[in-house]
Amino acid sequence: MTDARQGTTLNPKRWKAMPIIALAVSVIIMDATVVNVVLPVLIRDINLTASDAEWVNSVYALVFAALLITVGRIGDIFGRRRLLIVGIVVFGVASLLASLSDSATTLIMARLLQGAGGAMILPATLSTINALFTGRERGIAFAIWGSTIGGMAAVGPLVGGWLTTDFSWRWAFLINIPITIIVLVGTLLWVPETTDPHAERGADAAGVVFSILGLGAVVFGLIEGQRYGWWTTTEPLTLGGFSWSWSVSPVPVAFALGLAMLTAFVLVERSRARSHRPALLDLTLFGIRSFRYGSIAALVVALGEFGMLFALPLFLQGALGYTALDTGLLILALAVGTFLISGGTPQLTRRLGGRAVVRIGLFLEAVAITGLGLSISLTANGWVLAAWLFVYGSGVGMATAQLTSVILADVPVSQSGQASGLQSTVRQLGSALGIALLGTLLVSTLAAATTDNLRSVPGLDNAAQQQIVGIVKGSAGAAIPELGALPNGPAAQVAAETAMVGAARITTLSAAGIILLGLLATIALPAMRRDDEDAAAEVAVTGTVTGTGLVP
């Protein structure tokens, strides 16, 4: 079949490939939503510490961000179908390893592998759709792709919560296995191979190494500051056969090394660009005003969104006694808000413009998260929390896809592929930093408040108080329901629950403040041209369903 308007021969297998492509992306969404819901259970069942819990979440986003552009280029050169096959196999194996994990180390390594697999799956599916479909069919294909993501974002927390509550958290990872098998078989049968004959060949190995090591060191410092001390050592560090014996904490050393690596990364990218060699990051893109300020806004907003979504399930299950299924039902309100607003977003975009829709969406997010923070208490009404999450989801649905359109509006067509990958990388980096920063704020505030509250509990000596604080801090609040079994446990549990309320409120309100900073960053965005506004409206049809705040 030939598209007469574009003179392009269309692949006859394209519509058979479409459900397989959509299902491949859905497995990433399932994993992202499940982990937020089951994390408190993981902390209790395999004795994760607070920093372990942050790593379980952030290492996925960190690896995803570091590899996304590189593996996307590999797919363009050597074949997107091959990349999808490798990615789905890696993701399936990693899901199996996660389900079998019995320690923090094995689970974190499995999540790292999942991040690598996800970084292969996402660009492979996007590029394949772009290559197989043209014209109106392309819009329909992206609508199917996006609707699948939106559906999985809504169903994922429910399925994960149900499996965790009625069976085991291990099934929340094992459910990925049959999906990956179906995708693998379907890809082998129906997904045709596509490549980009114009893709620039050559690898930027130094750029990949410096970016991964630099970002990893910075995130290590943010997450591990509470455990090892921000300046001087509070706990010995032993990693493999290596033991840290200095009085200076490894945290400031990690920050210094991370910044040095990131500086080296920028210098390497500039050098490769000057010599016209392939570079991981095209720094000239940041000379485009819409791309520069839009990327800053995207990073800051992702930081606030993912930090809040890390803290909320810990509060619900630690302080209010929600099950994983209850948490999934509550978070469903977020996805519903996003899904429902998607129908009216194109009309709003045509009437108000992309920039205005982004700003309205971010304002709704900030208001909703502020309301959520102020509603947090030991007597918090679930319907009130759900209402705020619904408003938040509506704001995300308006802002996310439109922010992507605004970021890419002035990017030349020849650089659109790298720019698209880079804005996704920025979002992933923001999510990793958000989990690290706001997770650290939650744990440090929780520990300090628990210490203060326990002083008024009769019958607790200093040793008992320190034991309870250690349990609460080490579990990021997930072990609070178990305190009742200790001597003077009921009073200690109330003290810890009260502390968790304060810590969750401070963390949530901080997330709202961060999103307001993202809103301020949009002030510098230039006005969009009329044709760009029309294109943004079309993106709204297919893109808003991906903006749940839970999606890579």
N, C-alpha and C positions, 0 to 999 in steps of 0.2 A: 504494500500500500504506500502511496506517495502523498505527502502534504503539498497540494498544488500551490498554496500561497508561498511556501518556503522552498519548494523544490527539493524536499528532503525525503528519502526513503525511510519509512517507519518500520521498526522491527515488529514482525507479526507476534512475537512472544511478549510484547510489552505489557498487555493487560493481565496475562498469566503471572508475570513477574511482580506486578504491583502489590498484591496482598502479601507476598513473601517479603518484599522490601519494607512494607509497613509493619509487619510482624517483627522484623529484625530490630527496628527502632523501638518497638514496644517493650522489648526485653530490657533495654536500658532504663526505660521509665519505670518498669516494674521494680527493678533493683533500687533505683533512687528513692522511690516512695516507701518501699518496704523497710529500708534501713532506718529511716527516721522513726517509724512506728515501733520497731522491735529493739531499738538500741537500749532502752532501759532494761528489757528482759535479758539482753546479752550481757549487760553489766553485772547482773545478779548471777546468771547461770555459769559464766566462765570467768568470773572475777576480774572483769575489766576495771582498770583504774579510770579516773576522769580523763587523763591524758590519752590513755588507750582508746577511749570512746571517741575523743576528738580525732585521733588518727584514723580510726575506722571510717569516719565520714570524710575527712579532709584528704586522705591519701588518694582516694578515688578521683576527686576533683583535681588534685594536683597533677597526677599522672595524665589524666585526660587533657588538661590544659597544656602540659609540656609536649605531648606527642601529637596533638590534633593536626597542626599544620603540616608537620613532617609526614605523617602517615597519609594524609590527604594527597600530598604531592606524589607519594609512592604509588597510590592507587591510580592517579592520573597517568603515570608513566607505565606501570607494569600491569594495570588492569584493576578496575573497581570490583569486578566479580571475585577475583583472587583475594583482594583485600577483605571483602565481606566474608568470604569463607574462612580465612585465617582469623578474622576478628570474632566471628561467631563461635569458632572452636575454642579460642582462648577464653572467651566469656563463659562458655559452658563448662570448661574445665575449672575455671576460677570459681564458678558458682558451686560446683561439686566440692571443691576444696574448702570453701567457706562453710558449707553445710556440715563438713566433717571436722571443723576446727574445734579444738579443746583448749586453746590458749589465745592470748592476745596476739602473739607473734604470728601464728598461722593464719588467724583471721585477717590481720592487717596485710599480710603478704597476698592473701586471696583477693582482698579488695584492691590492692595495687594491680594485680593481674586483670581484674575486672575493668579497672580504669583504662588499661592498655587495650583491652578488647573493645570497650566502648568508643575509644578514640579512633579505632579502625572502622567500626560499624557506621557511625554517624556520617562522616564525609563520604563513605562508599555509597550509602543509600541516597544521599542528596545528589551526588554527582551522577549516579545511575539514572535517577528520575530525570534530571536535566538533559541527559544524553538520549534517553529513549522517547521522550515526549516533546511535542512542540505545540505552539499556539494554545487554543482553548483546552486541548487534551492535557497540556502541562498544568494548567490551573486546576483541572479536575483531579489529576494525579496528586498534586500537592495538597489538595483538600482532603483526599483519602488518607494521605500520610499524616497530615496534621490532626485529623479527626481520630485516627487510631491512637496517637499520642495523648490527645485529650481524654479519650475513653480510658486508657490505661492509667493516666494520672488520677482519674476518679476512682477506678476499680482497685488499683494497686494497694492503697492503704487498707481498704476493706479486706481484700484477700490476705494480705500480709498479717493484719490484725487477727483475722479469723483463724488462720493456720497457727499463729503463735499462741493464741488463747486456747484453742481446742486441741491442738496437737503439740507442736514444738516449733521454736524459732527456726530450726534446721529446715523445715519444710518451706519456710519463706524464701530460702535460697534454692532448695531442690525443685521448686516449681519452675525455675528457669530452664531446667534440663530438657523436659519435653518440648518447650518452645524452641530452644536452640536446635534440637534434632529436626523438628519440622522445618525450620528455616534453612538448615544445612541441606536437607534433601531437596527442598523446593528450589534453592539456589542452584544446585547441581542440575536440576531438571529444566528450569524455566528462566532463570535470570541470564541474559546474554552478557558476554564480555564487552566492555567499552573502555576506551582509553582516550587520552587527549593528545593528539599528534603534535600539538604546539606546546606541550608542557616542557618547561625548562628542566633538563636533566642535570644531575649532579647533587651531591649530598652536602649538607652543612653540619658535619659531625660535631665540630667544635661548638657551634651554636646550640645544638641539642644538649650536649654535655653541660655547658655553662648554664643554660636555662634551667635544666632539671636540678643540678647541684645548688644553684643560687636560690631558686624558689624553695627547694627542700630544706636548705639551711635556715632560711628566714622563718618558714612555717614551724620547723623544729624549735626554734627559739621561742616563738609565740606560744606553742603548746606546752613545752616542757619547762617554762619559767617557773611555774608553781612547784614543780617536783624538785628541780635541781637548784633553784634560787636564781634571782635575776642578776646578782653580782658575785656573791660568794656561795660556795657549795653548801647545800643543806642536806644532800643525800648523795652517797657515792654513785658514780655512773659506771656500770659494767655492761659492755656490749661485746658479745662473743668472747674473745680472749683478751679484749682491751679493757683496762681499768683506768678511770680518770682519778689521778692522785693530787691534782692541783687544788689550792684553796680558792682560786678563781673559778666561778661556775662555768660550765661549758656553754651556757646560754649566750652571754655576750660574745664569746668566741664564735659561736654559730652565726650570730648576727653580723659580725665583722666579715667572716668568710663569705656569707651569703651576699652581702653588699659588694664585696670584691668580685665575686663570680658574676653578679649581674652587671657590674661595670665592665668586666671583661667581655661579657656577652654583647653589650652595646657596641664596644670598640670593634669586636670581630664582625658584627653585622655591618657596621659602617665601612670597614675595610673591604668586605666582600662586595658590597654595593659599588664602591668606587672602582673596583677591578672587574665589575660586570660578571661576577660569579654568583651562582645561586645562593640566596640567603634565606634563613629560616624566617626572619622578620624584616619586612620592607619598612624601614624607619621613615621613608618619605611620606608614607600614608598619614603620619601624624602631622604633616604640614597642611593637611586638608582640615579646615576648621570644623566642619560638621563631624568628621571622623574623630578628630582629637577630643572635642568636648563630649561627643556622644559616647565615646569609649570610656572616658572618665566617669560619666554618669552611670554607664552600665556596670562598671567595676564597683562603684560605691553602692549602687542599688542591690547588686547581687550579694555584697558583703552584709548588708542589713537583712536581706530576705533570708539567706541561708543560716545566718547566726540566730535569727529568731526561731526558725524551724528546728534548729538543733536544741534550743532551750525548752520549747513548748512541750514536747512529749515527756521530757524529764520531769517537768513540773506536774503535768497531768497524772503521770503514773507514780511519781515519788510523793507528792503532797496530797493529791486528791484521791489516790487509790484507783485510778482508771485502769482497766485492762488494755492490752494492745488493741483489741477489737474496738473498745470504746474510743480510743485515741484515733483509730482509723475512721470511725464514723464521724468524729468531730472534724477531722482534716478534710473529709469529703466535702464539707461546706465550702472550702476554699476552691476546690476544683469545679464545683457546681457554679459558683460565682463567675469563674473564668469562662466556663462553657456558655453560660447564658448571655454574658455581655458580648461574646464574639459575634452574635447575630447583628447587633447594632453598631459595632465598631466601624465597619466600612462607611456607613452613612455619616457617622460623626466625623470621620476623617475627611470625607468630601466637603462637609459643611464647615468644619472648624480648622482643618489642616492637621498634618501629622504632629507638629511640635505641640500644638494645643492639646491634642489627645494624650500625648506622652505626659504633659504636665498635669492634666486632670487625673490621669491614672496614678501618677506618683503621689499626688496630693491625697487621693483616696487611700492609697497604701499607708501613708504616714498617719492619716487620721484613724484608720482602722487599727493599726498596730498600737497607736496611743490609747485608743479605747480598750483594746485587748489588755494592755499593760495595767490600765487603771481598774479593769474588771477582775484582775487576778487576786484571789483571796481564798481562804479555806472554805468559804461558803459560796464560791463562784458557781453561777448557774450555767449549765452546759449550753442551754439555748442562747444565752447572751454571748458566750464565747463563740458559738457557731455563727451567730449573726455578724460579729466582727470579722470572723474569718471569711464569711461570704462577701462582705464589703471589700476586704483585702484582696480576695480573688478577683473581684470585679476590676479593681484598680490594676492588678497585675495583667489581666486580660487586655486592658486598654493600653498599658504602657509598653509591654515587652515587645510585641511584634512591631509596633510603631517606632520604638526606639531603634530597632534593627534597620527599619527603612530609612530613618533619619541619618543613622551612622553611615549607611552605604549610598546616600543620595548623590553625593558629589564625587564618588570614587570612579575613576575611569574604568571602562568595561574590561580593559586588559588586566587590571589589578583587582577585579571584583572577587575572583576566587580566593586570593590570599586575604583580601580584606574581610570577606565573610568568615573565613577560618579564624582570623585574628580576633574579630569581635566575639566569637564563641569562646576563644581562649581567654579573653579578658573576663568574660562572665565566670568561667570556671575558676580563674585565679581569684576573683572576688569571692566566690563561694568558699574556697579553701581558707582565705584570710578571714572571712566572716566567722566560720566555725572556730578558727583558732583564736581570734580576738574576743568575740562574744562568749565563746566557751570558757576562755580563761577568766573573763569578767564574772560569769555565772559562778564558777567554782570558787574563786577567791572571795567573792561577796558572800556566798553560802557558808564558807568555812568561818569567816569572821563573825557573821551573824549567829551561827550555831554556837560558837565559843561564848559570845555575849549572853545568849539566851540560857545556856546551861548553867551559868553562874547562879541563877535564881532557882534552880531545881534542887530541892533538899536531898541530902543523902548521897550526893555525888562528889567524891574526892577528885583531886586533880588528875590522877591516873585514869579514872573512869571517864572524866570529861574529855581527856585527850583521846581515849579509845573511841568514843562516840564521834568526836569531830573527825578523826581519821577515817571512820567508816563512811560518814556522810560525804566528806570531801573526796575520798578515794573513789566513791561510786557516783559522784556528781549528783547526789540526791536520790539515786535509784534504789538504794538500800534502806531508805527511811522507813518503809512499812515493816521492815524486819526488826527495828529497834525495840518494838513492844515486847519482845521475848527476853530482853536483857533486864538485870536488876534496875528498878526504877525506870523501866523502859517506857511505859505509857507517858510519863511526864517528859522524858527525853525525846520521845517521838513527837510530841506536840511542839517542843522547843525547836526541833529540826524542821518540822513542817512550817512553822511560822517563819523560820529563817529562809526556807525555800521560797515562800511567798514573796518575801522582800527581794531575794536574789533574782527570781524570775521577773518580778516587776521592773527592777532596775535594768536588767538585760533587755527586756522587751522595749522599754522606753528608750534605751540607748539605740536599739535597732531602728526605732521610729526617727530618732534624731539623725541617724546615718542616712536614711532614705530622704529626709529633708535636704541633706547636703547634696544628694544626687539630684534632687529637684532644682536646687540652686545652680548646679552645673549646667542644666539645660537652658539657663538664661543666655549663655554664650552661644547657643546653637543658632546658625543663620536661618533665615526664612527659606522654605522649600519652594522650588518652582512649581508651576501648575502641573506640568507633566509628572513631576516627582510626587506631587500630592495624589494624582490619579493612581500612580503605581503603588503608593503606600496604601491606598484604599484596597487595591487588589491583594496586597500582602496581608491586609487585615483579615481577609476571608479565610486564608489558609494558615496564617501564622499565630493568631491570638490563642488558639487552643494549646500551643506549646508553652505558653507563658504562665505556668502554674506556680512558679517559684520552686518546683521540685524537679525540674527538667534540666538536663545538661544544656 
